[in-house]
Amino acid sequence: MHVARRHFLTRTAALISAAALPLAPLRGWAVTTMTAGDLRVDSVSDGHIEFPPDFAFSMIPEAERDGLLRSLDIDPLAVMRSPLNVTLLRQGDRVVLFDVGSGPDFVPTAGTLIDALAAVEVAPEDVTDVIFTHGHPDHLWGVLDDFDEPLFSEATHRMGRVEFDYWTDPATIGTIGEDRQSFAAGAMRRLTALGERIERFEDGAEVLPGIRAIMTPGHTPGHMSFSIGTPGDGLFVTGDFVTMLTGFARPDLGAMTDHDPALAARTRQAMLARLADEGWTILGYHLPQGGIGKVRRAGEAYAFEVRA
């Protein structure tokens, strides 16, 4: 298994004249690539989300917060920048995206997936399959183009049945909480627009050859993770069942972004133990340096070890 990190510089296309192009700001892309046999996985960036520290770390007991964060080299007073690592799998004739980023309508620091894919020479029409971990904006809202048509026009789209049913239930917008009603409305619009293009699957299903769905609920009601191949030469796509380094150090705590923090904590404890014991390489959507690494036991807790 080999992991490589590459950096790309591209210019924005916002200027109207070729003569002005040298003045266009440079945008940087970091792509982390893992290869194993005929399996190639790229972690491609959709940008990042910013959270104020009093929101991001509010579930950590105040007496422990400063010491825990500093032990992880996290400034407890700084805005937390949460990366958005989209998994791109290429194997045989398959070009598979796990989640599709935020699109232009969520936050200004995200929605850069299409440019990042172009840096690794993948166009939206090249994608054969889109598999969703869950329906939050930073994972789903990039699925439509500017005309509300499916952006990945040649792809089959797939989402777990429990997750799909939750976001397409008209009652969800009234029960999800006022601060997340836009999440429900946005998911409903996009999933409805996909129509018959989206297939549903159950926990444990082999979604594509060698790709198996594992229900990891709590962050959302039907959140799914995915195993690709085997622990020795494959990859485990975590989605958001763990979203920060603090989740490894204190897996017993929920997060403010979890739908059901208590259930999410139980899922996190069970899954981190499994991934550490089975030796999986993981790709975490919000984890640092492209999100590819190993789960290591650290006493009664865990640590994320970036794959070199």
Buried (B, 14 or more C-beta within 10 A) or exposed (E): EEBEBEEBEBEEEEBEEEEEEEEEEEBEBBBBBBBBEEBBBBBBBBBBBEBEBEEBBEBBEEEEBBEBBEEBEBEBEEEBBBBBBBBBBBBEEBBBBBBBBBBEEBBEBBBBBBBBBBBBEBEBEEBBBBBBBBBBBBBBBBBBBEEEEBBBEEBBBBBBBBBBBBBBEEEBBEEBEEEBBBBBBBBBEBBEBBEEBBBBBEBEBEBBEBBBBBBBBBBBBBBBBBBBBEBEEBBBBBBBBBBBBBBBBBBEBBBEBBBBBEBBBBBBBEBBBBBBEEEBBBBBBBBBBBBBBBBBEEEEBBBBEBBE
